[in-house]
């Protein structure tokens, strides 16, 4: 086992770093989704220029209220 770890240590380290970054990304996505955002932009329409699905639905709801 120590010989295998010594020969593959850098690969294991890189894999752990990538796994950590993926976990952080997924956690942030879930956190944004839980706050009512659309996941990728956080639901802040001023930063995504209204191009996400959340903004489209929000605009449709506002138009219905105006009528």
Secondary structure, 3 states (H helix, E strand, C coil): CHHHHHHHHHHHHHHHHHHHHHHHHHHHHHHHHHCCCCCCCCCCHHHHCCCCHHHHHHHHHHHHHHC
